[in-house]
Amino acid sequence: MMESILMAIAGGALIGLAVSAVLLVSGRIAGISAIIGGLLSKTPTEVPWRLTFLFGLLAGGAGLVVL
């Protein structure tokens, strides 16, 4: 029980850090649906940071599973 609570807190902290980083770097609020939707847009300068953000979400989740 305690382990699942700690995992939830760690996951929330990672999401909070990622959202804060996007806000500080780009001045935008990170909404996952808007990030994925932006990958389909025709603006090539937006794609790299969006892919990096999605990779970070997946890597963070995978890292927590390993722990």
N, C-alpha and C positions, 0 to 999 in steps of 0.2 A: 504494500500500500504506500509506504513512504517513498519507495523508489519511483513509483508512477507519478507521485506529486512532484518530486524533484525533476523528473524528466519533463513534465509539463511546464514547470518554472523555467528550466533551461531552454526549452523550445520557445517560450514566450520572450525570453531575453534575447535569443538570437533573432527573432522576428523584429523585435524592437530596435536592435542594433542595425539591422539591415534597412529598416524603414528610415531610421535617423540618418544613416549614411546617404541614402538616396535624397532625402530632404536637404541635407547640407551640401551635397555635391551638385545636384541639379535644380534645387529649389522646387521640386515637385513632390507631391505626396504619392507614396508607392501603393498603388492599388493593383493587385495581381491581375485582375481582368483587363485593366487598361495597359498593363505592361505586355501581356500576351497579345492583346489586340493591336498594340503598336508594332509588334513584330510583323504583322501582316500589312502594315502601311508601306507607302512608297518612299519613306524618308530614310535613306541609308545611314545617315549619321546617328540615328536613334537606335539602330539595331545592336551595336556592340554592348552598350551598357545594359540593355534589356536582357540580352543573352547572358551576360555576366551575372546579373541579379538572379535570373532563373537558375543558373548553375549553382550559385551560392545557396539558394534555398534547398536545392536537391542535395548538394554536398553537406550542408548543415544537418539535414535530416538523416542522411546516411552516416554521418559522423556520430550522431546521437545513438543510432542503432548499434554501431560498433562498440560504443562505450557501454 
